[in-house]
Amino acid sequence: MKNITPLATLVLLASASPAMAQTTDPQGSGPIVSALAWLQGTLLGNVATAVAVIAVAMVGFMMLTGRMNWRFGATVIVGCFVLFGSAAIVSGIRTTAAVSG
């Protein structure tokens, strides 16, 4: 008897389809959704932008004076780019998925 695992895997991959995600909020989730919206507004609002600018300035100054590891400093800066660029990143992924799918 031959091993049919590669054939079964190929059939499953060929028959893959997008998930049918829930598009509306479940009943009773209003407070949770509004709390998450508040959290998103706080993380991406004016206060967070000011804190990120100060953090990048401090990290840059510490890296220039030799008081901080360059790898850790680069991690902080890349993290700020990912945090504030997340909407553009998700948009790009969705556009790519829509074109190829």
N, C-alpha and C positions, 0 to 999 in steps of 0.2 A: 504494500500500500504506500503510495507516494504522499509526501507532505504537501498539503494544499494551503498552507498558511500564506505563502506569497500571493497565490491566486486570490484567496479570500481578502487579503489586504488590498490588493489592486481593485477588486470589485467594490469594496467599501469606500475606497478613496474616490472612485469614479462616480459613485452614487451620492456623494456628499452634497448637501444643500444648505443654504443659510438658515440659521436658527430663527424660529418664529418667536421673537422676543415680545414681551408684553409692552404695549405702547402707552397704556394709561396707568395712572397711579392706583394701587389697590385701595379699597375702601378703608378709611381710618388712618391713612398715611399722611394726612395733611400736616400735622405738627412735625413729623419727621422730615418731610420734604421742605417745609419752611425753615427748619433748623439747619438742614444741609445747604439751603440757599443762603442763609445768613453766614454760615461757615465759609462758603465759597466767596461771598462778597467780602468777608473779612480777610481771607487769605490773598485775594487779588485786588484789594482796594488800595486807597491812598496810603493808609498806615503801613501796609505790607510793602508797598513800593518804596516808601521812605526808609523802612528798616532794611530792605534789601540793598538799597543804594549805600546806606551807611555801612552795612556788612561788607559789601564789595570794596568800598573805600578802605576800611580797616584791614581787610585781608590783603589788599594790594599793597598798602603801606608796610604791613608786617612782612610780606614777601620781599619787598624791595630792601628792607633793612636787615634781612636775614634772620628774622625771629620766627619764621613759620616755614614748615615743610612745603615745598612747591606743589607736591601731589595733593595735600590737604587743601591748599588754597585753590587749586584748579577744581577740586571737587565742589567747593562752596560756590564758585562762580558758575560752573556747569549746572549745579542744582538750581540756581536762580534762573538761568536761561530755560531750563526744563519747566520750572514752576510757572513762569510768566508766559512761556511759549507753548504751553500745553494745548490751548485752544487751536493754535495753528498746526501743531503736530497731529492732533486728532482729525482736524479738517483734511490734512494731507493724506492721512491713512484712509479716511472714508472715501476721498476722491479716487485714490488708487484702487481701493477695493471695488468701487462702483465701476470703474473703467475695465478692470480685469475680470470682473464677475459677471 
